[in-house]
Amino acid sequence: MPASNKVTLLGGSSNPNLTSAIAQTLGLTVGRCDVGRFPDGEIYAQLEEDVGGRHVVVVQSTSPPVNDHLVEILIIADACRRARAEHITAVMPYFGYARSDKRIGHGAIAARMVADLLQVVGVDQVITVDLHAPQIEGFFSIPVTNLTAVPVLSEALAAARSKDSLVIVSPDAGRMGAASIYAQQLGLPAVVLQKSRKSASEMEIKLLHGDPANKTCVIIDDMLTTGNTIVKSFEALLQAGPRPGFIVVATHGLFIAGAREKLTDLGVEEVYVTDTVSIRESDWSKLKIVSVANLIANEIMRVAG
């Protein structure tokens, strides 16, 4: 990496394996930063090397526990600013609070609040992957790069499965753009579902466009959290006569609240996710993990070169 003599790569506790993979791709060593907890649970971060005048890249997904991981990256960035880092890039492969991108009733716009916090502590640039709501880029007054894992996930799916009889399924209108890219890259037809959310955990989904009859459905999404959207999507498709079993492709594999069991009970054949989030389900034979380390490393080289 041409810029390696002026770049320091640091990582929080959310995803050390991805941080190491990015460092290896860049030919760097992960910088020394002690992140821990005081007895009362407060987070501290102590830099153990000089970052003065350097471009510091901090890798940290704000995945569960979301609040701890968010405060970690804020404290690390603040430590770097106070140590006179020349430039601070926050690599947040999974950007938490992205669902709260607009005001509903008297609620907060938490995604905007997170954007403000990152800028206040001195972050100069953000790199993320498949933002849940792309308009969040507009909440920042600093550069934001929203990478997409669709090409690497498409490549992994194409290498593992015959494309005969597959159909791409978008679970809602918000994922239509990604579904179109998957369909184009794989040369497959697409089906669009319509989702109406009744509450934070309840939804209704129905078939809007396309024909999944006699096809194996590949349900795509940006994040796989509880699995409810996937389950409701396949249930909505059943009346159209798809083949038994289905495939899930999602960028962020959060797997909260028994998602694995729900998908298994419904007959999922394979689940493809990336390593933007540390995977808790690594002993699951149906799970295929695709790395985005090269994708992120290439962008770091571009911005730090």
Buried (B, 14 or more C-beta within 10 A) or exposed (E): BEBBEEBBBBBBBBBEEBBBBBBEBBEBEBBEBEBEEEEEEEBEBEBEEEBEEBBBBBBBBBBBEBEBBBBBBBBBBBBBBEBEBEBBBBBBBBBBBBEBBEEEEEEEBBBBEBBEBBBEBBBBBBBBBBBBBBEBBEBBEBEBBBBBBBEBBBEBBBEEBEEEEBBBBBBBEBBBEBBBBBBEBBEBEBBBBBBEEEEEEEBEBEBBEBEBEEBBBBBBBBBBBBBBBBBBBBEBBBEBEBBEEBBBBBBBBBBEEEBBEBBBEBEBBBBBBBBBBBBBBEEBEBBBBBBBBEBBBEBBBEBBE
